[in-house]
């Protein structure tokens, strides 16, 4: 199932393209998780564009992170590390982390979960991000549910 997490594409996620198009305001743009090319694994697109791998426990969990808000004019290191990401505490930033985690049950079943957490470094950014999140949450939550279903579907088609 971990391979399915890594290989599922935007094309396999029901309503993904519609909801990300709405999120982009109908505008095109550079390749990103919101504008993923056809047939490419979505996690690869994320890692190539705006996300970094924060942690991975093979066959169990992957954690990605991205900067979702920064003060205007901010210049970050060319190749930031997970430690740089975790150490970012200056005012004006909001950091997001998302994961996919597998739990193996005693009866042979596998439970796949995903979670997103956002940390704002000050009250002003927390308030702005909170307003933004209230608007995008319904679509984001639907995408995440459909993403889990696409992973399950792909995993069920894979040879054991």
C-alpha positions as CSV (number, residue, x, y, z in Angstrom):
1,X,0.0,0.0,0.0
2,X,2.9,2.4,0.6
3,X,3.8,2.2,-3.0
4,X,0.2,3.2,-3.9
5,X,0.6,6.3,-1.7
6,X,3.8,7.2,-3.6
7,X,2.4,6.5,-7.1
8,X,-1.2,7.8,-7.1
9,X,-1.7,10.7,-9.6
10,X,-4.0,13.7,-9.7
11,X,-5.9,11.9,-12.5
12,X,-6.9,9.1,-10.1
13,X,-8.4,11.5,-7.5
14,X,-12.1,12.2,-8.1
15,X,-12.8,15.9,-8.4
16,X,-9.1,16.8,-7.8
17,X,-8.7,18.8,-11.0
18,X,-12.0,20.6,-10.6
19,X,-11.4,21.6,-7.0
20,X,-7.8,22.7,-7.6
21,X,-9.0,24.7,-10.7
22,X,-11.4,26.5,-8.4
23,X,-8.7,27.0,-5.8
24,X,-6.5,28.6,-8.5
25,X,-9.3,30.9,-9.5
26,X,-9.4,29.2,-12.9
27,X,-6.0,30.5,-13.7
28,X,-3.3,28.3,-15.2
29,X,0.2,28.4,-13.7
30,X,3.4,26.6,-13.2
31,X,3.5,22.9,-12.3
32,X,2.5,22.5,-8.6
33,X,0.3,20.3,-6.4
34,X,-2.5,22.6,-7.5
35,X,-1.6,22.2,-11.1
36,X,-0.3,18.7,-11.4
37,X,0.6,17.2,-14.8
38,X,-1.3,14.2,-16.0
39,X,0.1,10.8,-15.1
40,X,2.7,12.0,-12.7
41,X,2.6,10.8,-9.0
42,X,1.2,13.6,-7.0
43,X,3.7,13.3,-4.2
44,X,6.6,13.5,-6.7
45,X,5.0,16.7,-8.1
46,X,4.7,18.1,-4.6
47,X,8.3,17.3,-3.7
48,X,9.6,18.7,-7.0
49,X,7.7,22.0,-6.6
50,X,6.8,23.4,-3.2
51,X,7.0,20.6,-0.6
52,X,9.9,19.0,1.1
53,X,10.1,15.5,2.7
54,X,10.3,16.1,6.5
55,X,10.4,12.4,7.5
56,X,9.8,9.0,6.2
57,X,9.5,5.6,7.8
58,X,9.6,3.2,4.9
59,X,6.4,1.2,4.3
60,X,4.7,3.1,7.2
61,X,4.6,6.9,7.0
62,X,5.7,9.9,4.9
63,X,5.6,13.5,6.1
64,X,5.8,16.5,3.8
65,X,6.0,20.1,4.6
66,X,5.6,23.5,2.9
67,X,5.6,27.1,3.6
68,X,2.0,28.5,3.2
69,X,2.7,32.1,4.2
70,X,5.8,34.3,4.5
71,X,6.5,38.0,4.9
72,X,6.7,39.8,1.5
73,X,10.2,39.8,0.1
74,X,11.3,36.8,2.1
75,X,14.2,34.9,0.6
76,X,14.8,31.4,1.9
77,X,17.8,29.2,1.4
78,X,18.1,27.6,-2.0
79,X,17.9,24.1,-0.7
80,X,16.3,24.2,2.7
81,X,16.5,21.1,4.9
82,X,13.8,19.6,7.2
83,X,15.8,21.1,10.1
84,X,15.5,24.6,8.5
85,X,11.8,24.1,8.1
86,X,11.3,23.0,11.7
87,X,13.5,25.9,13.0
88,X,11.5,28.6,11.3
89,X,9.9,30.6,14.1
90,X,10.3,34.3,12.9
91,X,7.0,36.3,12.8
92,X,5.0,36.3,9.6
93,X,5.3,32.6,8.6
94,X,2.8,29.7,8.4
95,X,4.1,26.2,7.9
96,X,2.1,23.2,6.9
97,X,2.9,19.6,7.3
98,X,0.8,16.7,5.9
99,X,1.3,12.9,6.3
100,X,0.1,9.6,5.0
101,X,0.4,6.9,7.6
102,X,-0.2,3.1,7.5
103,X,-1.2,1.1,10.6
104,X,-1.2,-2.6,10.3
105,X,-4.0,-4.3,12.2
106,X,-3.7,-7.8,13.8
107,X,-6.4,-9.2,11.4
108,X,-4.3,-8.4,8.4
109,X,-6.1,-5.2,7.5
110,X,-4.3,-1.9,6.8
111,X,-5.6,1.5,8.0
112,X,-4.4,4.5,6.0
113,X,-4.8,7.9,7.6
114,X,-3.7,11.4,6.6
115,X,-3.5,14.6,8.6
116,X,-2.6,18.2,7.9
117,X,-1.3,20.6,10.5
118,X,-0.5,24.2,10.1
119,X,1.6,26.3,12.5
120,X,1.6,30.1,12.3
121,X,4.5,31.9,13.9
122,X,2.4,34.9,15.2
123,X,-1.2,35.9,15.9
124,X,-1.6,38.0,12.7
125,X,-0.7,35.1,10.4
126,X,-2.8,32.7,12.4
127,X,-5.8,35.0,12.0
128,X,-5.2,35.4,8.2
129,X,-4.6,31.7,7.7
130,X,-7.7,30.9,9.7
131,X,-9.9,33.0,7.5
132,X,-8.3,31.4,4.4
133,X,-8.7,27.9,5.8
134,X,-12.4,28.4,6.5
135,X,-12.9,29.2,2.8
136,X,-10.8,26.3,1.4
137,X,-11.5,23.6,4.0
138,X,-14.5,22.0,2.4
139,X,-12.7,21.4,-0.9
140,X,-9.5,20.5,0.8
141,X,-11.3,17.9,3.0
142,X,-13.1,16.4,0.0
143,X,-9.8,16.2,-1.9
144,X,-8.2,14.4,1.0
145,X,-11.0,11.8,1.3
146,X,-10.9,11.2,-2.5
147,X,-7.1,11.0,-2.3
148,X,-7.4,8.2,0.3
149,X,-9.9,6.4,-1.9
150,X,-7.6,6.7,-4.9
151,X,-4.7,5.2,-2.9
152,X,-6.9,2.3,-1.7
153,X,-8.1,1.7,-5.3
154,X,-4.6,1.7,-6.6
155,X,-3.4,-0.6,-3.8
156,X,-6.2,-3.1,-4.5
157,X,-5.1,-3.3,-8.1
158,X,-1.5,-3.9,-7.3
159,X,-0.1,-7.5,-7.1
160,X,0.6,-8.6,-3.5
